[in-house]
Amino acid sequence: METGSTSDSLNKTKTKNIGCMLPMIEPFKARRDHNPKELKSWAKKTGFVSNFSGETTSASASVSETFDSSGFDIGKDLDQRIEIDSVLGRTRRPGRGTEIEPDLGPGGHGIKRNERDGSGNGNTVRGGNWRRIEEEPIVEDNKVDDRRVGINGNGNVNIGSRNGNGNEVPNVRLVAATEPKKEEEKGERDVEIGVHSVGEESGHGGWRGPSELKCGLRDNPGFVSLIYYGLQHYLSLAGSLIFIPLVIVPAMGGTDKDTATVISTMLLVTGITTILHCYFGTRLPLIQGSSFVYLAPALVIMNAQEYRNLTEHKFTHIMRELQGAIIVASIFQSFLGFSGLMSILLRLISPVVVAPTVVAVGLAFFSYGFPQAGSCVEISIPQILLVLIFTLYLRGISIFGHRLFRIYAVPLSVMIIWAYAFFLTAGGAYDYKGCSPGIPSSNILTDACRKHAYTMSRCRTDVSTAWRTAAWVRIPYPLQWGVPIFHFWTSMIMIFVSLIASVESVGIYHSASLFVNSKPPTPGIVGRGIALEGLCSMLAGFWGSGTGSTTLTENVHTIKITSIASRRAVELGALFLIFFSFVGKAGAILASIPQALAASMLCFMWALVVGLGLSTLQYGQNASFRNITIVGVALFLGFSIPAYFQQYQPATILILPSYLLPYAAASNGPVQTGIKQLDFAINALMSLNMVVTLLVAFVLDNTVPGSRQERGVYLWSRAEDLAMDPSLHADYSLPRQVVRFFCWARCLGT
């Protein structure tokens, strides 16, 4: 076998099968002056059997089992076991001599069949079906992980494997010799059968190979297309970007104008942080914004006992407290990424830890969801039904080549039900004799009007004063609410929450890399992304959005549905987001969404977070009793232990609404050490579902024995892959201008 033919075959297979996934590998050079013992050892390492060994390794066993189970009757032409001479490129059956041998004729591009010549040398092909074998270079590695056997429509047999680093090892193609007429009649469709031997680990933690993308990570489809794709990303994430302020601002005692201002601030921070992440973070097309991870701790802090009796400037005081806590937590998160500690944690974080943690984030708000939406069932139930119809029943309908109902399920359903609520309001459905919707329920004297005040405030579309009070142009600026307030107890809560946000982002980075047809990032790149998320949360703290900034889980779902992974589209959409944040009336319109409509929409959003969290388990063994037990115990204790802490709140039952009671346990919890701030921090953390779930899952997953395949441990690319794989370098490396700036700054420093 000549070196030239090996190189050509390698390049051909790279282009056809796995694109840019493999690093550049030096071809294997056959030697004639070989040592039998060395060949035997080499054959065992690569998973193939040499002619000097009478053993059959797992490679041949896997191939045999695959053929038998797949229904391909090729046993008449080949024996149940296929043995391959790893040096000479021959295949043989035990006791029958060499059946297919190298063809060193012109070009050396293959191995052809030797007809029976009657010489008795045993060089023959049974049945005359097999014409040649194309053998590719063999890469020595410590382990063979993923075995693949493919049989295409022409009867060709592809035998290959992938090692633990995702590199392809011997890929042998058996090409059936058929008549020309039959070859024309048969299709070119390839059928691949993935075989995983028991105890083996799949390469790259579940990498399935490239999928079809309309727009790749570094593609530039044109300015008009970029605008469309960019707005498409952010419209599909409208729930996360808009509805969080509709929950926290009224709970903090803010006015409608404050709600509009916080929404505008959130749009601005989301645009800035997304651009920063696309340039300096992991460089994946992921949107950074206010996450539901920060919502529960914000509700805990704003329901602290010392803030319940505040009447003057309650909103600004609580907002400054949240700003200080978010800034401290962001410093910790940045240190976690820049110091390299995140690379150590990556070894301990698996899908078995990420899945229940994300699920707990979504399930934590079940007490808020329908209890709030149920205040106006004529709006909330149609909203829930409509978004479910769009996402589940109409998801396959394509209009002008676009699946609009899957992509725009949230904004479309909100606009339709909002218009429906407007007609109900204009038609007098919520007009009660002698009752004015503009008067707060606390100032209503008659019992009849007090009974209807709650319904009017949550169902009517004209109760918000934001449109009348908001300015047309307003630029959100840092410290617009005042100087942040720093307290130990609030900072401790947010530090733990930032750790949960980092764990969630780790799973998002891995999933997003697969959807954009790239290898997973290296641990260093993951640490860089977490560090930049900390800096983005710091910006959110200074601007005062009420929550920290992290990678939005729903963005990965959007990439999967739309097949749009362009980094430039996300950046251009972020610029539009920044522009709309300067239009004060835009935030005012969004702030006037009825609360019942927002609550019903959040029921779907939180349910989607739960579903996306459970989907993370696909990277491990779902049927493993170990994993089932860990996830089940973590979720149960994650809700049962906080329920124990939340029962210590007898003084708040008559003060707070029922949906806020679970977040008021920190002030009266069972932990009493004598240090007031420490007591509040411990009680608050143990009353948060996601914190307890993370702790239980983390401890169990890293102490209960289990193989890497069973746990589904995330496999990240290696640092040297950046230099060996040009595509990986282009996907994750910093822009040239940024690298030049740092080099210039380093030169000045020396």
N, C-alpha and C positions, 0 to 999 in steps of 0.2 A: 504494500500500500504506500503510495507516494505521498509526500508531504503536501504537494500542491493540490491533489484531489481532496485531501482532508480539509484544507483551508476553504476550498470552494464549497464543499458540502456544509461546513459550519456556517458560512455566510448565508447560504441558501436557506438553511433551516431557521437561522435567526430572523431573516426577513419574513418567512411564512408563518412561523408558529408563535414566537413570543416577542417579536419586535425588539425593543431596546431593553428588555428585562435582564439580559445576561451581560456581565462584564466581558471585556476583551480577554480571551483565553488563548494561551499559546497552544498550538496543536500538538497532539501526541505523535511522537516519532517512533515507528516500529524499529526494533533492533533484531538482528539475526544472531548475534553472539550473546544469547540470553542464558540466564541461570534458572533451571527448573524451580528451585526453591523460591527464588525471587518472583517468578511468574505466578506461582501458586499464592504467595502472600498478596501480590498485587491484585489478583483476580478476586480474592476474598474481600479486599478493601472496596473494590468497585461494585461488588454484588454479582459478578459473573464468574462462570466456571471455566477454567482453562483446560486444555487437552491433557495436562499433566495431573489433573485431579479428577477423581471419580465421584466427586460430591456435586450436589446441586444446591445452589444458594436460594435465598428468598426471591431473587429476581426471576429465575426460571419458574419457581413455584407460583409466583404471582401471575406470570404470563399464562401458565397452564390453567390456573383457576379462572382467570378472566375469560379465556376462550371457551372453557367448558360452560361457565355460567351465562355467557352471552349468547349461546346458541349458534356460534360459528363453527361449523363442522369442518375443521381443517386437520383433524387428526388423521384423515386418510392420506394426506400428503406429508404431514410432519408428525413426528412422534409427540406424545403428551408433554415431553420436555424438550426445550430448545437449548442446546449448549453452544456457546459462542467462544471461539478461540480469541481471546482478548488481544493477541498480538498479531496473528496472521490474518485475522478477519474472516475465519471460516466458521461455518455452523455444521454441527454434526449431531447424530443420534448415537447413543451408546451402542458399541458393537457393530456399527455399520460403516465406519470409516468416514472420510470427508465427503460431504454431499454438495457443498457449494464452496468454491475456492476463489481467490482473488483473480481478477482479470487485469493483468498488467500491460494491456495492449495500448494503443494510441490514446493519449490523454489520461489514462488511468482513472477514469471517472466511474468505475463500477466494477462489479464482479458478475460474470456471466455464468450460465449453466454449462456444465460439461456433460455431453451426451455419453451414453454407454458405448464404449469403443471395443468391448469384447476382450480387453487386455487383462481383465480380472483385478484391476487396481482398486475397484470399489468407488471410483469417482462418478457418481450418478445422482440424478434427481428423480425421486419417485413420482411417477405420473406426469413428469415434464411440466409442472405448473410454475415452478419458481425460477425466475429468470436471473435476478441479480440482487445483491444486497448492497445498500449504500450505508457505509458505517461512518459515524462522526467521531471526532476526537473524544478521548476519555479523560475526565477530570478526576483526579484523586482527591478524595475528601474523607473526613472521618466517619461519615454516615450518609446513607441513602435514605431519603425520606419519602418522596412522593413518586410512586410508580405510575406510569401512564402507558396504556396500550391503545392504539388507534387502528381501526380498519376502515379505509375509505371506500367509496363507492366502486372503485375498480378492483377491489379485493386486495389492496396493499395493506401490509401489516406494519404498523409503527410501534416500536418498542422503545420506551424512553423512561427516564427517571430524573427526579430533581433532588438535589441534596438539600441539607438544612439551610444553606445560604441562598437558596433559590436558583442555583446554577445547574444547568442541564448536564447530566452525565449520560453514559453511552446511549445514543439514540440510533437504533438500527432499524432500517426500513426494508422489509421484505416485499419485493414488487412481483406481483403475479404476472406471468406471461400469458396474455390472452390474444385472441384473434382480433385484427383491426376492426372488423365489423362490430364485434361485441363491445369493444372499447368505445365506439362512437355512440352506441345505444345507451350505455350506462351513464348515470349522472356523475357529477364531480363532487357530490356532497360527502363530507367527511363525518364519520361517526367516531367520537372519542369516548372511551370508557375510562373513568378515573378510578384507580385502584389504590386503596390505602391498606397496607398490611397492618395486622394487629400490633399495637405498640408503637407504630411509626407516627411521626409528626408531620403535618402538612407544612410545606414551605411557606414562610412569611405569614404564618398565622391565619391562613384562610384565603390567600391570594388566589383568585379564580381566573386570572388572565384578563387581558384587555377587553373591555366592552365597547360598544359603538357609542361614540360621542358626536353630537352635532358640532360642538365647538370645544376644542381641547384647552388645556391649561394655558398654553402660550399662544393660542390662535388669536388672530385679529380679523374678524369677519367684515370689518367696515364700520364706520361711525354710526350709521343708522341702525345697523343690527346690534351694535354694542349698547345703544340707548334702549332698544327694545328688550334685550336680554338683561340689562342691568335693572330696569324698572320691574321686570318680571321677577327677579330674585327678591326684591324688597317688598313688592306687593304680596307675594306669597308668605312673607314673614310679618304681615301687618299686625297679627295678634300679639306677638312678643314686643313689638315696638310701641304699641299704642295703649294696650289694656292695663299694663302694670301701673302707670300713673292714675288710671281711673280707679284703682283699688287703694293705693297707699295715700294719695293726697286727701280724699275725704276722711280717711281714718286718722290722719294727722291734724285734722281741723282746718284744712285749706279751703279756699274759695274756688269758684269756677275759674277765675282768672289765674289762680295759682296752678290749677290743673293744666290749663293751656300753656303756661310758661314751662312747666316741667316736661310736657310733651315736646315742645320746641327744643328744649335743652337736650332731651334724650335723642331727638333726631340729629342734632348737631354732633353730640358725642359719638353716636353710632357711626356717622359718616367719617369723622376724623380717625377714630380708632380702627375702623375697617381698612382705611387706606394705609395706616401705619402697619397693620398686621400683614397686609399684602406686600409691603415693601421690606419690612424689617423682621417680621415674625417667621412663621413656617412658610409663608408665601403661597399657601393653599388658598383657593377662592372661598374663604370662610368669612362670615359676617360677625363682627364683634358688636355686642349690644347688651342691654339690660336683660339679665336672665332671671328666670323664676327661682334660681338657686338663692338669690339674695332677697327674695320677697319675704320668706318666712322669718328670717332674723330681723328684717326691718320691722315687721309687725310685732315681734317680741319686744324690740327696743321702744317703739312708739307706744306700747301698752304698759310700760313700766309704771309703777305706782306713783313715782314723783311727777309724771307727766299727765296723770289723769285729771288733776284738779287745776291744770293750767287753763287760763281763760284768755290772757293777753299774749299775743305773738306765739301761740302754741305751735303753729306750723313752722315758723322760721326757727324756733328753738330746737324742735325735733330734727328738722332738716340739717342744722349745723351739727347736731350730735351724730347723725348718720354720716355726714361728710367726714368728720374726724375719724370715725371707726373705719370707714372705707379706705381712707388714706393710709392708716397704719397697716391694715390688712394687705393693701397693694404693695407696700414696702416689703412685707414678708414674702409675698408671692414673687416679686422681682428677685429677691435674694435667693429664693428657692430655685429659680431658673438660672441666674447668672453664676451661682456658686457651684453648680454641678450636682447639688443634692437631688435634683429632679431625675438625673440619670440613674442614681441609686434607687430611687423610689420606683422607677420604671420596671425594675426587676421584681418588685413586690406587687405591682398592680396588674391584675388580669381581668378579663371580661366577667369573671365570677364576682369581682369586687365592684366593677363599674355598673353592671346591670342592676342589682338591687338598690344601689345608691341613686341612680337616675330615676328608677321607679318610685322610690320614696319621695323624691322631689315633686313628682306629679301627684301622687296620692295624698300628700300632706294637706292639700287644699280642698279635700272633699267636703269639709264642713262649711266652706265658703261657697262652693259652686252652685248647686241647685237650691240651697236655702235662700240665696240671693236671687237666683233666676226665677224661683217659684213665686216671687212677689208679683209677677206679671206674666202668668202662664200663656196668655194669648199672644205674647211676643216671644218668650223664651222657648217654648216647645216648637213652634214653627222654625225658629232659628236653628235649633239642634237638629231637627229633622232635615232641614234643607242642606245644611253643611254635610250631613251624613249621606244624603242622596247624591250630592255632587262628588264627594270623595270615594264613595263605594259603588254606587249603582251606575253613575254616568262617567266613571273614570276612563272607560274605553272609548268614549265618543270623541271623535276628532273633528274639529271645525277649522277649515282652511289649513289642514296639516298640523294643527296644534290641539293638544288635549287641554282645553281651557278649563274644564271643570275640575281636573286634578290640580292644575297649577294655581288657579285663582279661586279655589273653593272658599277660602276665608273672605277675601274682599267682595266677591260676588254675592255671597249669602248675606253679608253684613249690609251691603247697599240695598238689597231687595227688602230685607226685613226692616231696615231703617226707614225706607220709603213707606212700607206698610204701617209702621208705627206712626209716621207723620200723618197719614190719612186717618188713622184712628184718633189722633189728637185733634186734627182739624175738624173731624166729624162729630166731636163732642162726646167721645166714648169715656173721657175722664173728666168731664165737667160735672161738678157736684154743686147743688144749689147753695149759695152763700159761702162757698169755699174758694179761696184763691190759692193757686199753686205757688205763688211767689212768697207766701208767708211761711216761715219755718214752723214745724210742728210744735215746738216748745212755746211759741207765742199764740197758738190757736186756743181759744177759750172754749168753744163749743165741742162737745164730745163727738158729734156727728162728723165735723170737719177733721178732728184729730184722727179719727178712724181711717179717713180717706187720704190723709196727708202722706202716709208712707207709700201708698199706691201712686199718687200723683208725682211724687219726687222721683220714682224709679221707672215710670212708664211713659210719661209725657216727653215729647221731643223739644218743648219750648221752655223748660224750666231752667236751663243753663243760661247764665248771664255772660258767659265768656265772649260771645260774639259782640255784645255791646261794649264790653269793657276792654277787650284786647286791642292793641295797636296794630296798624297795618304792617308796619315794619318794626321789628325788634330783634336785636342781636344778643343772644345769650352770652354772658361774660362770666369769667371765673369769679368766685366768691360773691355771687349776686345775692346770696341769702345772708351773707355776713361771714365772719371769721369762724372756721370750724372749731368745734369743742372736742377735746380729747379726754376720754375717760378709760380707765383700765378695763372695766367690765364690758363696755361695748366693743372695745378693741379686741378682747379675747374672743368674743362671739364671732366677729367678722373674720378673724384669723383662721378659725376652724372652717368657716364657710368658704373662704378663699381656697383652702386645701381641697374641699369638696369640688369647687369649680375647676381646680386643676385636674383632679381625677376624671371629671366628666370630659374635659378638653382632650385628655390623652386618648380616650376612646373615640372622640370625634376626629382627631388627627388621623388615626389609623384607618377609620372607615372612609374618610374623605379621600385619602391617598389611593385607596382601591378604586373608588368611583371615578377618579380623574385619570386612571390608567397609569399610575406611577407606583414605584416601590414605596413602602413606608419610609418616613423620614428617619434619620439617624437620631440616637438619643440626644446628641448635641443640638440638633435642630428642634427637637421637642422642647428641650430646656430653653432654647431661645424664644420659642413661641410662648411658653409659660411666663418667662420674664417680661416679654412685651405685653402680655395680658395684664400683668401687674402694673405696668406703666399706664396702660389704658384705663385700668380701674382708678389709678391716681388722678387721671384727667377727669373721670366721672365724679370723683370726690371733690375736686376743686370747683367744677362747674355746678355741682349740686343736682344730680339727676335722681337721687334717692336710693339708687342701687349701684352695685359695681358692674363692671363690664367684663364679659366673658364670651367665649364662642357659643353661638346659638346652635342648639341641637337640630332645630328644624331646617337649617341651611343644608345639611347633608341630605335630608329627604328631598329638598328642592333640586339639588344637583342630580339625584338619581332619577327624578321624574322628568325633568326638562332636558337632561343630557347636555346641559350647558355648563361647562367648567372653566370658562374663560376668566382669567384673573383681571383682565382689563374691563370686562363687563361689570364685575363687582365694584371695581374702583370708580368707573363712570357713574354707576348707580349711587355710590356713596357721595359723589359730588352733587347729584340732584337732591339727595337727602339734606346735605348742608344748605343748599339753596332754599329749600322749603322751610328749614328751621328759622330762616330770617323773616319769613312771612308770618306775622303774628296771627293773622286771621286763619291760617291753615291749622295751627295748633288749636285755635278756638273752635273750629268746626269739629275736629276730632274729639275735643273735650265735651261736646254737647251730645255725644252718643248716650242714649239712656242706659242707666246702670243695669237694668234687667237684661238688656241686649248684650252688654259687655260680659255680665256674669254667665249667660248662656253660651257665649262664644268661648269663654275661658274653660267651661266644662269640656269642650272639644279639645282645646289647646293642651290642657293638663292631661287629658286622656291620650293625646298624641305623644306627649313626653313619656308617659308610661309605656306605650307601645314601642317607641324607639329605644327605651332602656332595655326592654325585654329582648329586642332584636339583637342586642349585643351578645347574647348567649350563643348565637350561631357560630361564634369563633371557637367555642369549646365543645365538649361532648354533652349534648342536651339530655341524653338518657342516663348519664352517670349519676349513680346514687349519691356520690360525694357532692357533686355540684347541686343537685336538687335539694339536698339537706342544707347545705350552706346558704343557698338563696332563700329557702323557706324560713330557716331559723332567723336569718338576718332581717327579713321583712317582718316576721311576726314580732320579734323583740324590738325592732325599730318602731313599731306602733304601740306595743304593749307597755314598754318601759316609759315612754313619754306620757301615755295615758295615766300611769301611776303618779307622775310628777304634776300632771295637769289637774288632778283632783284637789290639790291644795290651793284653792282659790275661793273660799266662801265669801270673801268680802267683795268680790267683783261680779257676782252673779246678777245683782240688781243694777250695776253700773254700765257694764259693757254689753253689746249685742252678743247673741249666742255664737256667731261665727268667729268672734275675736277672743272668746274664752280660752281656747287652747294656747293662745300666745301670751296670756297674762299669768302664767304659772311661775315665772321666774321670780316675782316679787314675794311669793308666799310658799316657795318650794320646801321640800323636806330637809334639804341640806342646810344646816345651820352651824357654821364654823366660828362665828363671832366676827368675821370680817365681812361687812355688808356687801362690798363690791365683788368679792370672791364668791360669796353665796349666790349672788344674782347671776354671775357668769356660769357657775356649775349648774344651777337649776335651769337656766335658759338653754344651755347646750344639751342637757339630758331631756329636755322637753321638745327638742327638735327631732323629728323623725329621721331626717337624712343623716344627721350626725351619728345617732345611735346605730343606724343601719350600716353606715360606713365602717364604724369601729368593729362591729360584730363580724361583718363580712371580711374585713382586712385581717383580723386575727385568725379566724377560722381558715381562710384560704391559704395563709402562709404557715400554718401549723399542722393542718391535716395533710397526710401524705397523698400525693397525686402526681401523675406524669405531666409533662409539659403539654402533651396533646390533650389530656383530659381536662386540664385547667384552661386550655386555650390561651396560653401566655402569648402576649403580643410579641411578635418578632420584628425587630427594627433593623433597618439597614445599618451597615457598618460605616465607620468614618472613612475607611479607605475606598469605599464604593464611590464616593464623590469624585475621586481622581480617576477611577477606572471606568466609570459609566458616564459618558457626556450628558446623556438625557437626565440622569439623576442630578448632576451638577447644575444643569440649566433650570430644573424645577425648583430647587431649594436654595441655591446659593444667592447671596445678596447681590443687588444690582452692581454693575461695574463702577458706577459713579460713587456709590457708598464705599466700596472696597478701596477705591483710589483715595477717597477722603481719609479713611482710617490709616492707610499707608502714609499719606502726607502728614497726618497728625503725629504718627509714630516717628517719622523722620525728623519732624520739628522737635519732638521730645528728646531725641538723642543728640 
